[in-house]
Amino acid sequence: MNSKRMRLNASDGTKLPWRKLLYVKQDYPDNYVDDTFLDALQKNVNVRIYDYWTTVYESGVIAQHISSIVIFIAVFINLEQQKLATNSLIIAGTLMTSLGYIFWDYSVVQTVPSYASKRNKTAKGALFFFATLLGLSPILRTLTLKTSDDTIYALTACLFIVNMLSHDYSAGPRNIIKFPGSLSTNAAIFASVMLASRLQTNMGVFGLTAFAVEWFALFPIFRRHLQNTTQAGHTALSIIMLAASVTLFIHISKAVVFIYILGITFITFICPAWLIRIQKYKNEIHGPWDEAQPKLQPSREKYYKHR
């Protein structure tokens, strides 16, 4: 029928109007588009409108993570210079971890009552892990005995950079650790073991390594939980970590403290304003040339998202 109509129109010299149909042979080239092609054009449909103070608040997770690295390096330097006792570090780390776990456990039990049955298993696992770490301390102390300090410090700096770049800064649930998050944790623990091998005593190695596990593996879980739970607590923690970083590092290097404060100020206050300012230059277009996105049922969408 279509070919018959086209023959009739070809005989009287007129062309049929163009239709957006691939299976119909028409008197138009394959790349032809008519004047209505851009009628469905949409600009900046999915652009997110940012609020300055909300962005400042969300950038606190970056400031907290940088502060945690600065605090850990300051703790190592104080241990190496024997300005900080190993027993004090172990007691402080154990106390902070216990208080954080109590707060986290109380919050989780309110939403998941069945979690209370896992407390004994968690306690046994923690005791076994730290007992094993204590037994491995002599091996870790002599791990880099033949390696120079410059090599260790350069490798440590690279590992902490990897830790910062690959850290998971999102505010989602922490029950599933994705690859970037695990890479970040492993890089930080590896760097901590390198630094701990520079200490002179087995207890010093154990104290710093145990603190590294608490600081880089457990503390980020608490920070994310606090961010999802209370805005005031998240902001207070950012200020406390900033003050702790300055206090611990001020007698080590004032230049490092100055650069650290400038960096935190730039990330927390200047970058959000910069992000909001450049949004006016964003030009995202959508139209009939975009690939079709299937609309799945909620159950199937959740299934494919977690595959």
N, C-alpha and C positions, 0 to 999 in steps of 0.2 A: 504493500500500500504506500509506504514512504517513498520507494523508488519510483512508483507511478506518479506520485505528486511532484517529485523532483523533475521528472521528464516533462510533465505538463508545464511547470514553471520555467524550465529551460527553453521550451518552445516559444513562449511569449516574451522571453528576455528578462524576466524578473527572477530574483533570488529569494528563497525562503529565509525568514529570520533565523538568526543563529540560536541554537539551543545547546545548553551545557550537557550534552549527551555523547559519550564516547562510542556507543554502539550504533550510532546512526551516521551514515555517510552523508556529509554535507559539502556544499560548495565553498568551503572556507579552509584555509591552511590549519595545520594541527596546533600551531601556536597562536591562533586568533583569539582575541577577547573583545567583547563588545563594551559599550560605554557603561554598562551596569556592573562591570567586574569589581570596581572599587567601592560599590555601594555598601558592601559588608565589611569594609575596612574598619578596624577598631584599634585605637591607640591607648597604650598604658592601661589596659584592663586590669592586669594583675599587679600593678605597682602598689607597694605598701607605703602608706603615709606614716612617717615616723614622728614621734613626739620626743623632744629633746631630753627631758628629764627621765622618760622611760628608757631611752637609749643609754643615758648615763648610768642608770641603775643596772641595765643588762650588761654593760661593759665592765661591771664590777667583778664578774667571774674571771676576766682576763687579768685584772689588777690583783686579784687574790692569788691566782696561780703564779704570776711573776713574783709576788711577795713571798710565796711559799718556797720558791727556789732561793731567793735572797736570804731568807731566814735559815734554810738548811745549810747554805754555804757559810753563813756567819757562825752557826753552831759548830761546824767542822773546824773552822779556824780557831775558835775558842777552845775546842778540845785539843787541837794540835799544839796550841800555845799554853795548854794546861791552865787556862783561865776559867774553864768550866769543868767541874768534877763529873766523872762518868756516872757515878751513882745518882747525882742530881738529875742528869739527863734521863736515865732509866726511870727514875721515880716520876719525873714530870711527864715523860711520854706515856707511862702506864696510867697515870692519873687522868690525863687529858683523853686518852683512848677510852678509858672506862666511863668517864662522864659523857663523852660523845656517844658511846654505844648505849648507855642508859637512856639518853634523850631519844636516840633513833629507835631503840627498841620500844619505848613507850609510845612513840608516834605510830609505829607500824602496827603494834598490837591493837590500837584503836580502830584501824581499818581492816586488818587481817588477824582475827583472834587466834587462828590456828598456828600463827608464828611462834606463840609462847612455847610450844613443844620443842622448838629447835634450839632453845637456849643452852641446854646441856651439851648438845652436839657442837655448837659454836665455841663454847668454853673449852671443851676437850681439844678441838682442832687448834685453837689459839695456843694452848699450853704445849701441845706436841710440836707446833711450828717453832715457837720460840726456844724450846728445849733443843730442837735440832739445830737451830741457828747458833745457839750457845756452843754446841759441840763442834760446829764447823768454823768457829771463830779463829782458832789457830791456823787453819788452812787459808782462810781469807786474809789473814794478816801477812802471810808470806806469799800471797798470790802474785804480786808484782814486785817482788824483792829485787829483781835484776833490771827493772824498768826505771828510767830516770823520772824525776819529778815533773820536768817540763812536758814529757810525753803524756804522763797521767793527767796533768791539768789541762792540756790541749784536748785530749780525748774526752775528758769530763765536760769541758765547755761545749764541744760538739754534741755530746749526748743530751745535755740540758737544752740546747737549741732544738734538737729533734723532739724532745719532750714538750717544749712550748708549742712547736708548730703542729704536732700531731695530737695534742690533747683535745678531748671531746668537751667543747665549751657549751654544748646544748643543755637545756634545762629539762630534758625528758627523764623518764624513769631509768634507774641504774641497774635494773635486774638483768639486762642483756648488755654485755661489754662488747662493743664493736671493735673492728681491727684498729682504727686509729687510736682508740682509747687504750687498748692493750699494748700497742706499740709505745705510746707515751709512758705508760707505767713501767714497762720493761726497760726503756731507755733511762728513766730516772733511777731505777734500782741498780742498773748496771753502773751508772755514774757514781752512785752512792757506794757501791762495793769498791770501785776504783779509789775513791777518797778514803774509805775506811782502811784500805790496805796500807795507807801512809802512816797510820797510827802505830804507837809502840807497844800497846798492851792488848791482850785478848779481850778484856772487858771493854776497852775503848772501841774495839772493832765491833763487838756485840752490841754495845749501846748505840753506836751510830747506825749500824745496819738495821737494828730493830726500830729505831726512830725513823729511818728511811721508809720502811714498810708501813709504819703507821702514818707517816706524813704524805707519802705519794700514792699509796694504795687504798688506805682507809679514809683519810681525811677528805679527799675529793668526793667520796660518797656522802659524807656528812655535809659538805658545802653545798652539794646539789640538793640534798634533802632540805637544808635550811632555806635555800633559794625558793624552793617550791612551797615551803610552809609559811614563812614569815618574811615580809619585806624589810621590817625594821631589824630583825636579826641578821639578815644578809648584809644590810648596810653597816650595821655595827661591827660585824666580823671583818668587813673590808677595812674599816678604820682601825680596828685593833691590829690587824696584820700589817697595815702600813706603819703604825706606830712601833710595832715590834721590830720590823725590818730596820727602821731608822735607829732605834735604840741599840740593837745588837751590832750594827755596822758602823755607827758613828765614830767609835774609837779605833776601828780598823782602817777605814779610808773615808775621809770626808768627800773626796771627789766622787767615789762610787755612790755615796748617799745623794749627792747633788744630781748626778746623772739619773739615778733611780727615781727621785722625786719628779724630775723633768719628764721622764718617760711615762710615769703613772699619770701625771697631769695631762700629757698629750693624749694618751689612750682614753682616759676617762672623760675629759671635758672638751678637748679640741676635735678629736676624731668624730664624735657624735654630731657636732656642729658642721663639720666638713661633710659627713654623710648626708645630712639633711640639705645642705646647700647644693650638692651636686645632683640631687634628685630631679631638679628642674631641667637638667640636660638629658634625662633618660627619655628615650623614644622607642618604646616597644610596640610593635605592630602585630596585629592578628587579622587574618582574612581567610578567604576560601582556599588558599594554597596550603594552609596548615594541615598536618596529619590529623586524622580523626582519632579521638580518644574514646575508647569504649567505656561506658558507664556500667560498672560491675555492681552486683549486689553487695551489701555491707559485709556479709560473711566471706564472700569470695575475695573482696578487696583486701580484707585483713589477711586472708590466706596467702595471696600473692605478694603482699608487702613483706611478710616474714619469711618468704622462701629464700 
